Amino acid sequence: MDQFLNVLVFGLLLGGIYGLVSIGLNLIFGVVRIVNFAQGELVMFGMYGCYWAYVQLGLNPYLSVLVVAPLVGLLGVAIQRLVIQPLHNESNMQIFATFGLLMLFQNIMLAMSRGEAFSIGGTMGAEVLSVGELKISVVRLVTLVATTLITIGLHVFLRQTMMGKAIRAVTQDKRAARVMGINVEKTFLITFGIGAALAGMAGALLTPIYSITPSVGGNFIMAAFAVVVLGGLGSVWGAYFGGLIVGVVEAFAGYYIDPALKSAVWFLIFLVVLIVRPAGLMGQVGAEEVGFREQN
């Protein structure tokens, strides 16, 4: 029983990581309607930025979020304005463009780092909280708590603020939003910036856990896509709970079945959900076609 609880806790903590990476991706897809293949590289930039702030400025990895997230957010705004927006009539080309950015960003960091892996985990990454027989990684627990707070904050932002309401209006009907005086292009810029900033924040929070390499974003992006579709396209809470589901399934599959099959198991569940309910578990039916319609 104790081992079962340890696996469950590990799965939930792992799910927090997946949820954190997926929230920004889901927001961008739900609003801008872009499958951003470069989202994992934005996480990678967040990790490198956190490492640089830690080494050069002596900033605590978690405090570096205050520096890293805005910078990655500005990069996201630049991507939307200079790459995505000029291709607004070519949706397929937008997808190819984000894949091109993935390759570009990876190779830039490969050239700058010369392929060397960096890490700041040390004693911080090894800290464990013992609760009876349970062993809880402190840095993973911090990530889960941060994911929960970010999800709540983003939900409140989308529901209670004028900008959040404008974002929801644009995703439901762009033409009607224009008639009501909403600047759709500006809304896209802000949304992409927020999604990129969330990716940078995720990178900073994950730096004490993972080694930093130019290809580290690839460790998250496939799982993030599965989480986005599983939880619900455009649903903030769907990304959160979808991440927890994927994390728990991966943990139990890796422990009780075969570590080599852990990803295959949750991809199988992902395919079943996709066939039965294309909008995802928490997405409104039709959201995969017309945009972000988060349930109340």
VOBA-1610 file (N, C-alpha, C; in pm, whole numbers, padded with zeros to 5 digits, always signed):
BEGIN
Met+00083-00121+00000Met+00000+00000+00000Met+00087+00127+00000Asp+00195+00124+00081Asp+00285+00239+00086Asp+00349+00264-00049Gln+00386+00153-00118Gln+00447+00169-00249Gln+00346+00227-00349Phe+00221+00183-00338Phe+00114+00236-00424Phe+00101+00387-00405Leu+00101+00432-00279Leu+00088+00574-00250Leu+00208+00652-00302Asn+00326+00593-00290Asn+00446+00660-00341Asn+00439+00678-00492Val+00393+00575-00562Val+00378+00585-00707Val+00272+00688-00743Leu+00162+00690-00668Leu+00055+00787-00693Leu+00106+00930-00673Val+00177+00953-00564Val+00230+01087-00537Val+00330+01128-00644Phe+00417+01035-00684Phe+00513+01065-00790Phe+00440+01102-00919Gly+00333+01027-00950Gly+00256+01054-01071Gly+00191+01191-01068Leu+00137+01229-00952Leu+00075+01361-00939Leu+00179+01472-00955Leu+00296+01452-00896Leu+00401+01552-00908Leu+00451+01562-01052Leu+00462+01447-01119Leu+00500+01447-01260Leu+00392+01514-01343Gly+00267+01487-01309Gly+00156+01551-01379Gly+00157+01701-01365Gly+00203+01750-01249Gly+00215+01894-01231Gly+00312+01955-01332Ile+00419+01884-01360Ile+00516+01930-01460Ile+00452+01935-01598Tyr+00384+01827-01636Tyr+00318+01824-01767Tyr+00211+01932-01779Gly+00134+01950-01672Gly+00031+02053-01673Gly+00089+02192-01688Leu+00201+02218-01619Leu+00265+02348-01624Leu+00310+02381-01766Val+00370+02284-01833Val+00418+02306-01970Val+00300+02320-02067Ser+00189+02254-02038Ser+00077+02248-02132Ser-00014+02370-02128Ile-00019+02440-02015Ile-00115+02549-02000Ile-00091+02658-02105Gly+00034+02700-02121Gly+00065+02802-02220Gly+00037+02756-02361Leu+00072+02631-02391Leu+00044+02574-02523Leu-00105+02572-02552Asn-00184+02534-02452Asn-00329+02526-02469Asn-00390+02663-02488Leu-00339+02763-02416Leu-00391+02899-02430Leu-00367+02951-02572Ile-00245+02930-02622Ile-00213+02976-02757Ile-00300+02906-02860Phe-00316+02774-02845Phe-00398+02702-02942Phe-00544+02747-02934Gly-00595+02762-02812Gly-00736+02797-02796Gly-00771+02933-02852Val-00678+03028-02846Val-00707+03164-02889Val-00656+03191-03031Val-00528+03171-03052Val-00468+03203-03182Val-00492+03093-03284Arg-00531+02975-03235Arg-00558+02859-03321Arg-00432+02813-03393Ile-00319+02816-03320Ile-00192+02774-03375Ile-00138+02658-03293Val-00098+02550-03360Val-00027+02442-03293Val+00120+02482-03290Asn+00164+02533-03176Asn+00298+02591-03166Asn+00401+02483-03132Phe+00467+02432-03236Phe+00569+02330-03214Phe+00691+02385-03141Ala+00708+02515-03140Ala+00824+02575-03075Ala+00800+02601-02926Gln+00687+02559-02872Gln+00658+02585-02731Gln+00762+02519-02640Gly+00806+02399-02674Gly+00908+02332-02595Gly+01039+02410-02593Glu+01071+02478-02704Glu+01193+02558-02709Glu+01180+02684-02625Leu+01058+02735-02609Leu+01038+02848-02518Leu+01062+02805-02374Val+01022+02681-02342Val+01055+02625-02211Val+01206+02614-02196Met+01273+02569-02302Met+01419+02557-02301Met+01485+02692-02277Phe+01435+02798-02343Phe+01489+02932-02320Phe+01470+02974-02174Gly+01355+02938-02117Gly+01332+02969-01977Gly+01434+02901-01887Met+01470+02778-01920Met+01568+02705-01840Met+01707+02766-01853Tyr+01747+02799-01975Tyr+01877+02864-01995Tyr+01880+03001-01927Gly+01769+03075-01937Gly+01762+03205-01872Gly+01774+03194-01722Cys+01710+03093-01665Cys+01719+03069-01521Cys+01862+03033-01481Tyr+01926+02950-01562Tyr+02064+02911-01534Tyr+02156+03033-01539Trp+02138+03117-01641Trp+02221+03237-01654Trp+02200+03331-01535Ala+02074+03350-01494Ala+02045+03438-01381Ala+02105+03383-01252Tyr+02106+03250-01241Tyr+02161+03186-01121Tyr+02314+03200-01117Val+02379+03178-01231Val+02525+03181-01236Val+02580+03323-01236Gln+02519+03410-01319Gln+02573+03544-01337Gln+02523+03644-01233Leu+02398+03630-01192Leu+02339+03728-01100Leu+02319+03673-00959Gly+02336+03541-00944Gly+02318+03481-00813Gly+02174+03472-00769Leu+02080+03482-00864Leu+01939+03476-00830Leu+01896+03334-00798Asn+01813+03321-00696Asn+01750+03193-00668Asn+01669+03150-00792Pro+01674+03020-00830Pro+01602+02976-00950Pro+01456+03016-00953Tyr+01391+03017-00837Tyr+01249+03052-00835Tyr+01228+03202-00847Leu+01320+03283-00792Leu+01311+03428-00809Leu+01340+03470-00952Ser+01419+03389-01023Ser+01453+03423-01161Ser+01330+03423-01252Val+01221+03364-01206Val+01096+03367-01283Val+01058+03511-01314Leu+01083+03601-01221Leu+01046+03742-01238Leu+01122+03808-01352Val+01237+03753-01387Val+01317+03805-01498Val+01291+03726-01625Val+01291+03595-01613Val+01284+03507-01729Val+01148+03512-01798Ala+01040+03503-01721Ala+00906+03496-01781Ala+00875+03618-01868Pro+00900+03742-01822Pro+00874+03857-01910Pro+00957+03856-02038Leu+01084+03815-02027Leu+01170+03813-02146Leu+01121+03712-02249Val+01085+03592-02203Val+01033+03491-02295Val+00896+03536-02349Gly+00819+03606-02267Gly+00692+03660-02313Gly+00712+03760-02427Leu+00813+03845-02416Leu+00844+03939-02523Leu+00887+03866-02650Leu+00961+03758-02633Leu+00999+03676-02749Leu+00873+03620-02816Gly+00777+03577-02734Gly+00652+03526-02789Gly+00576+03632-02868Val+00575+03755-02816Val+00510+03866-02888Val+00579+03888-03022Ala+00712+03883-03023Ala+00788+03901-03148Ala+00757+03790-03247Ile+00746+03666-03198Ile+00713+03554-03287Ile+00577+03574-03351Gln+00480+03613-03270Gln+00345+03634-03322Gln+00343+03748-03424Arg+00412+03857-03393Arg+00407+03975-03482Arg+00487+03955-03609Leu+00603+03894-03600Leu+00694+03887-03715Leu+00682+03759-03796Val+00632+03651-03734Val+00627+03522-03803Val+00483+03474-03826Ile+00405+03472-03721Ile+00271+03415-03731Ile+00173+03511-03800Gln+00172+03636-03758Gln+00074+03731-03812Gln+00085+03752-03962Pro+00205+03763-04021Pro+00213+03778-04167Pro+00157+03658-04244Leu+00142+03543-04175Leu+00091+03422-04240Leu-00052+03392-04196His-00128+03498-04157His-00260+03474-04097His-00358+03409-04194Asn-00334+03419-04322Asn-00423+03354-04420Asn-00372+03217-04463Glu-00261+03173-04405Glu-00200+03045-04440Glu-00178+02963-04314Ser-00283+02897-04266Ser-00275+02826-04138Ser-00172+02713-04142Asn-00164+02643-04255Asn-00064+02536-04264Asn+00077+02591-04260Met+00097+02704-04324Met+00229+02766-04324Met+00267+02814-04184Gln+00169+02854-04105Gln+00196+02895-03967Gln+00252+02778-03886Ile+00193+02660-03907Ile+00240+02541-03837Ile+00383+02508-03879Phe+00408+02512-04010Phe+00543+02485-04059Phe+00642+02589-04006Ala+00596+02713-03992Ala+00683+02819-03942Ala+00724+02791-03797Thr+00630+02744-03715Thr+00665+02714-03575Thr+00761+02596-03569Phe+00746+02501-03661Phe+00842+02389-03665Phe+00980+02439-03707Gly+00981+02536-03801Gly+01108+02595-03840Gly+01174+02669-03724Leu+01092+02737-03643Leu+01146+02804-03524Leu+01203+02704-03426Leu+01137+02589-03414Leu+01189+02484-03326Leu+01332+02448-03365Met+01354+02422-03493Met+01486+02385-03541Met+01585+02500-03524Leu+01540+02623-03553Leu+01626+02740-03542Leu+01672+02760-03398Phe+01577+02758-03304Phe+01610+02782-03163Phe+01702+02673-03108Gln+01675+02549-03145Gln+01760+02440-03099Gln+01904+02458-03148Asn+01919+02491-03274Asn+02053+02503-03331Asn+02126+02626-03278Ile+02053+02733-03250Ile+02117+02850-03190Ile+02176+02815-03054Met+02097+02747-02972Met+02146+02711-02839Met+02254+02603-02846Leu+02245+02517-02947Leu+02349+02415-02965Leu+02482+02482-02998Ala+02477+02585-03084Ala+02600+02656-03120Ala+02655+02733-03001Met+02567+02792-02921Met+02613+02873-02808Met+02666+02788-02693Ser+02601+02674-02670Ser+02642+02588-02557Ser+02740+02480-02597Arg+02759+02463-02730Arg+02846+02357-02785Arg+02803+02219-02735Gly+02674+02204-02712Gly+02619+02075-02673Gly+02641+02037-02528Glu+02700+02126-02450Glu+02729+02095-02309Glu+02601+02105-02226Ala+02579+02008-02141Ala+02462+02009-02052Ala+02495+02085-01925Phe+02398+02165-01878Phe+02413+02241-01755Phe+02311+02195-01653Ser+02340+02219-01528Ser+02248+02180-01421Ser+02272+02265-01298Ile+02164+02300-01230Ile+02177+02371-01102Ile+02102+02296-00993Gly+02065+02172-01022Gly+01987+02094-00925Gly+02058+02080-00791Gly+02171+02012-00792Gly+02251+01995-00672Gly+02169+01947-00553Thr+02195+02008-00438Thr+02122+01970-00316Thr+01976+02012-00323Met+01947+02120-00397Met+01809+02165-00409Met+01723+02059-00476Gly+01775+02000-00585Gly+01699+01899-00656Gly+01686+01768-00581Ala+01772+01748-00481Ala+01771+01621-00407Ala+01690+01626-00278Glu+01639+01742-00243Glu+01564+01756-00118Glu+01435+01675-00123Val+01412+01600-00015Val+01294+01513-00008Val+01220+01540+00122Leu+01088+01548+00111Leu+01002+01565+00228Leu+00943+01430+00263Ser+00966+01383+00384Ser+00916+01253+00428Ser+00789+01271+00510Val+00683+01204+00466Val+00556+01203+00539Val+00521+01057+00565Gly+00560+01006+00681Gly+00546+00863+00706Gly+00636+00787+00612Glu+00576+00698+00535Glu+00652+00620+00436Glu+00659+00689+00300Leu+00588+00801+00287Leu+00588+00871+00160Leu+00714+00955+00144Lys+00769+00955+00024Lys+00884+01037-00009Lys+00843+01135-00117Ile+00847+01264-00085Ile+00799+01367-00177Ile+00913+01459-00214Ser+00941+01469-00344Ser+01045+01561-00393Ser+00998+01704-00372Val+01079+01783-00302Val+01040+01920-00270Val+01025+02005-00395Val+01120+01995-00489Val+01114+02079-00609Val+00995+02041-00696Arg+00960+01914-00699Arg+00842+01873-00776Arg+00714+01918-00708Leu+00715+01917-00575Leu+00599+01966-00501Leu+00580+02115-00525Val+00690+02190-00526Val+00682+02333-00556Val+00623+02356-00695Thr+00665+02272-00790Thr+00614+02283-00927Thr+00464+02257-00933Leu+00417+02156-00861Leu+00273+02125-00859Leu+00195+02240-00796Val+00244+02294-00686Val+00177+02406-00621Val+00173+02527-00714Ala+00287+02554-00780Ala+00293+02667-00874Ala+00196+02646-00990Thr+00188+02524-01041Thr+00094+02494-01151Thr-00049+02521-01108Thr-00083+02479-00987Thr-00218+02502-00935Thr-00249+02651-00924Leu-00155+02728-00869Leu-00176+02872-00853Leu-00184+02942-00988Ile-00101+02901-01083Ile-00105+02960-01217Ile-00238+02931-01284Thr-00287+02809-01270Thr-00415+02772-01330Thr-00529+02855-01272Ile-00531+02870-01140Ile-00634+02950-01074Ile-00623+03096-01119Gly-00500+03149-01121Gly-00479+03288-01161Gly-00522+03313-01305Leu-00489+03221-01395Leu-00526+03237-01536Leu-00677+03227-01553His-00740+03138-01478His-00886+03125-01483His-00952+03255-01440Val-00905+03312-01329Val-00961+03439-01280Val-00937+03551-01382Phe-00815+03554-01439Phe-00783+03655-01540Phe-00879+03649-01658Leu-00905+03529-01708Leu-00991+03513-01825Leu-01137+03544-01794Arg-01177+03523-01669Arg-01317+03541-01631Arg-01350+03680-01580Gln-01254+03744-01512Gln-01287+03866-01438Gln-01232+03994-01496Thr-01130+03988-01580Thr-01069+04110-01633Thr-01122+04142-01772Met-01114+04270-01809Met-01160+04312-01941Met-01076+04246-02051Met-00943+04238-02028Met-00858+04174-02127Met-00892+04027-02141Gly-00916+03961-02029Gly-00954+03820-02032Gly-01085+03798-02105Lys-01180+03886-02083Lys-01309+03875-02152Lys-01292+03901-02301Ala-01201+03993-02335Ala-01174+04019-02477Ala-01113+03897-02543Ile-01022+03830-02472Ile-00961+03709-02525Ile-01067+03603-02550Arg-01157+03583-02455Arg-01263+03483-02471Arg-01358+03521-02585Ala-01385+03651-02601Ala-01472+03695-02709Ala-01411+03668-02844Val-01280+03695-02857Val-01212+03672-02984Val-01214+03525-03021Thr-01194+03438-02923Thr-01190+03295-02953Thr-01327+03241-02992Gln-01430+03301-02941Gln-01565+03253-02974Gln-01611+03303-03110Asp-01582+03430-03142Asp-01626+03485-03271Asp-01543+03609-03302Lys-01446+03595-03389Lys-01357+03707-03420Lys-01432+03822-03485Arg-01524+03791-03574Arg-01597+03899-03643Arg-01682+03978-03546Ala-01754+03910-03459Ala-01836+03979-03360Ala-01749+04062-03266Ala-01631+04009-03233Ala-01539+04082-03145Ala-01494+04212-03213Arg-01467+04206-03342Arg-01428+04328-03414Arg-01540+04431-03412Val-01663+04384-03432Val-01778+04475-03432Val-01792+04545-03296Met-01758+04473-03190Met-01766+04529-03055Met-01647+04618-03020Gly-01555+04636-03116Gly-01444+04727-03096Gly-01319+04664-03039Ile-01313+04531-03037Ile-01194+04462-02984Ile-01089+04452-03094Asn-00967+04487-03060Asn-00856+04476-03154Asn-00808+04331-03154Val-00848+04257-03256Val-00819+04113-03261Val-00670+04087-03270Glu-00600+04162-03355Glu-00456+04140-03371Glu-00382+04167-03240Lys-00420+04272-03169Lys-00357+04302-03040Lys-00385+04190-02940Thr-00507+04138-02945Thr-00544+04028-02854Thr-00459+03905-02883Phe-00435+03877-03011Phe-00348+03764-03047Phe-00207+03785-02993Leu-00155+03909-03007Leu-00021+03938-02958Leu-00011+03916-02807Ile-00109+03966-02734Ile-00108+03953-02588Ile-00120+03806-02549Thr-00207+03734-02617Thr-00227+03592-02584Thr-00101+03511-02609Phe-00038+03533-02724Phe+00086+03460-02755Phe+00194+03497-02655Gly+00198+03624-02617Gly+00295+03667-02517Gly+00272+03600-02383Ile+00146+03590-02341Ile+00115+03523-02214Ile+00152+03375-02221Gly+00116+03310-02333Gly+00150+03168-02349Gly+00299+03144-02347Ala+00375+03234-02411Ala+00521+03221-02411Ala+00578+03248-02272Ala+00523+03348-02202Ala+00569+03378-02066Ala+00544+03259-01973Leu+00431+03192-01990Leu+00403+03073-01910Leu+00504+02962-01940Ala+00545+02952-02068Ala+00647+02853-02103Ala+00780+02889-02037Gly+00816+03018-02039Gly+00938+03061-01972Gly+00933+03037-01823Met+00817+03062-01764Met+00798+03036-01621Met+00814+02888-01591Ala+00757+02805-01678Ala+00770+02660-01661Ala+00918+02620-01667Gly+00992+02677-01763Gly+01133+02644-01774Gly+01210+02679-01648Ala+01183+02798-01592Ala+01253+02840-01471Ala+01221+02747-01354Leu+01095+02708-01340Leu+01054+02622-01229Leu+01109+02480-01245Leu+01134+02438-01370Leu+01183+02302-01394Leu+01335+02292-01393Thr+01403+02406-01390Thr+01550+02405-01396Thr+01614+02324-01283Pro+01564+02332-01158Pro+01626+02250-01053Pro+01603+02100-01069Ile+01514+02060-01161Ile+01477+01920-01176Ile+01552+01853-01290Tyr+01567+01923-01402Tyr+01622+01863-01524Tyr+01755+01926-01562Ser+01838+01847-01631Ser+01957+01901-01693Ser+01916+01986-01813Ile+01993+02088-01842Ile+01958+02183-01948Ile+02040+02153-02072Thr+01972+02119-02180Thr+02036+02094-02309Thr+01952+02161-02417Pro+02006+02183-02537Pro+01927+02245-02644Pro+01803+02165-02683Ser+01804+02035-02657Ser+01691+01951-02697Ser+01598+01918-02581Val+01614+01985-02467Val+01535+01949-02350Val+01385+01973-02373Gly+01352+02069-02459Gly+01211+02097-02485Gly+01137+01978-02544Gly+01209+01894-02618Gly+01147+01776-02677Gly+01100+01676-02574Asn+01154+01684-02450Asn+01110+01593-02345Asn+00968+01622-02300Phe+00921+01744-02329Phe+00790+01785-02279Phe+00685+01801-02387Ile+00726+01834-02510Ile+00628+01882-02607Ile+00530+01774-02650Met+00576+01648-02669Met+00483+01543-02709Met+00381+01516-02599Ala+00429+01510-02476Ala+00336+01492-02364Ala+00242+01610-02354Ala+00292+01731-02379Ala+00208+01850-02370Ala+00096+01846-02474Phe+00128+01804-02596Phe+00023+01793-02698Phe-00083+01692-02655Ala-00039+01580-02599Ala-00135+01479-02552Ala-00221+01535-02440Val-00160+01611-02349Val-00234+01671-02238Val-00337+01770-02290Val-00299+01852-02387Val-00389+01954-02442Val-00513+01888-02502Val-00494+01784-02581Val-00608+01718-02646Val-00687+01635-02545Leu-00618+01569-02453Leu-00684+01486-02353Leu-00770+01570-02259Gly-00714+01679-02209Gly-00788+01760-02113Gly-00898+01842-02176Gly-00876+01892-02295Gly-00978+01974-02360Gly-00912+02090-02431Leu-00935+02102-02561Leu-00873+02205-02641Leu-00915+02344-02594Gly-00818+02423-02548Gly-00848+02558-02504Gly-00892+02569-02360Ser-00906+02460-02288Ser-00951+02463-02149Ser-00832+02468-02055Val-00826+02574-01974Val-00716+02590-01878Val-00719+02477-01776Trp-00836+02451-01721Trp-00848+02344-01622Trp-00830+02207-01687Gly-00867+02197-01814Gly-00844+02072-01886Gly-00697+02041-01895Ala-00613+02143-01922Ala-00469+02123-01928Ala-00415+02081-01792Tyr-00469+02140-01687Tyr-00423+02108-01551Tyr-00455+01963-01516Phe-00582+01925-01529Phe-00620+01789-01492Phe-00570+01686-01593Gly-00560+01727-01719Gly-00502+01637-01819Gly-00358+01604-01786Gly-00284+01704-01739Gly-00146+01679-01698Gly-00137+01582-01582Leu-00226+01598-01484Leu-00227+01506-01370Leu-00260+01364-01414Ile-00357+01351-01505Ile-00395+01218-01553Ile-00278+01151-01624Val-00213+01226-01714Val-00100+01170-01788Val+00014+01132-01693Gly+00041+01217-01594Gly+00147+01188-01498Gly+00120+01062-01417Val-00003+01048-01369Val-00039+00931-01288Val-00035+00804-01372Val-00090+00810-01494Val-00090+00693-01582Val+00053+00652-01615Glu+00137+00750-01645Glu+00277+00719-01677Glu+00348+00655-01558Ala+00323+00706-01438Ala+00389+00653-01318Ala+00347+00509-01292Phe+00218+00480-01298Phe+00170+00345-01271Phe+00209+00248-01381Ala+00203+00296-01506Ala+00243+00209-01617Ala+00392+00176-01609Gly+00473+00274-01573Gly+00616+00252-01562Gly+00651+00158-01448Tyr+00574+00162-01339Tyr+00606+00079-01222Tyr+00546-00061-01232Tyr+00420-00070-01275Tyr+00350-00198-01272Tyr+00353-00275-01404Ile+00379-00206-01514Ile+00380-00274-01644Ile+00523-00286-01696Asp+00574-00178-01750Asp+00711-00178-01805Asp+00752-00033-01827Pro+00867+00009-01773Pro+00910+00147-01794Pro+00919+00185-01941Ala+00950+00089-02026Ala+00962+00118-02169Ala+00827+00146-02233Leu+00718+00106-02166Leu+00584+00123-02224Leu+00504+00233-02157Lys+00567+00308-02066Lys+00489+00405-01989Lys+00427+00513-02078Ser+00500+00560-02178Ser+00444+00660-02268Ser+00341+00600-02361Ala+00362+00476-02403Ala+00269+00410-02494Ala+00131+00395-02429Val+00127+00370-02298Val+00000+00350-02229Val-00083+00477-02232Trp-00021+00591-02194Trp-00105+00711-02193Trp-00133+00764-02333Phe-00048+00729-02432Phe-00082+00764-02569Phe-00202+00681-02618Leu-00212+00558-02570Leu-00328+00475-02604Leu-00455+00535-02545Ile-00448+00577-02419Ile-00564+00644-02357Ile-00598+00773-02432Phe-00494+00846-02471Phe-00513+00969-02547Phe-00588+00942-02678Leu-00551+00835-02749Leu-00617+00802-02875Leu-00763+00764-02853Val-00789+00688-02746Val-00927+00648-02717Val-01013+00771-02689Val-00962+00861-02606Val-01036+00983-02574Val-01058+01067-02700Leu-00956+01074-02783Leu-00965+01152-02906Leu-01074+01098-02998Ile-01086+00964-03004Ile-01188+00902-03089Ile-01328+00922-03030Val-01341+00902-02899Val-01472+00909-02834Val-01518+01053-02816Arg-01426+01142-02776Arg-01462+01282-02749Arg-01351+01371-02803Pro-01358+01412-02929Pro-01250+01491-02991Pro-01220+01622-02918Ala-01319+01678-02850Ala-01297+01805-02780Ala-01220+01787-02650Gly-01195+01662-02608Gly-01125+01639-02482Gly-01221+01620-02366Leu-01167+01582-02252Leu-01251+01550-02138Leu-01325+01671-02083Met-01263+01789-02085Met-01325+01907-02027Met-01354+02016-02129Gly-01335+01985-02255Gly-01365+02082-02359Gly-01511+02071-02403Gln-01567+02183-02445Gln-01704+02182-02496Gln-01705+02125-02637Val-01806+02044-02667Val-01815+01983-02800Val-01818+02093-02906Gly-01731+02080-03004Gly-01720+02181-03109Gly-01605+02276-03090Ala-01545+02275-02969Ala-01436+02369-02942Ala-01315+02341-03029Glu-01300+02215-03071Glu-01184+02183-03154Glu-01197+02244-03293Glu-01316+02295-03326Glu-01338+02353-03457Glu-01346+02506-03453Val-01410+02560-03350Val-01439+02703-03350Val-01360+02780-03247Gly-01276+02715-03167Gly-01193+02789-03074Gly-01221+02760-02929Phe-01182+02852-02848Phe-01181+02834-02702Phe-01318+02860-02644Arg-01380+02753-02589Arg-01508+02768-02522Arg-01502+02692-02390Glu-01440+02753-02296Glu-01420+02684-02168Glu-01551+02673-02094Gln-01574+02559-02034Gln-01697+02539-01961Gln-01695+02617-01829Asn-01812+02653-01782Asn-01822+02719-01652Asn-01802+02619-01541
//
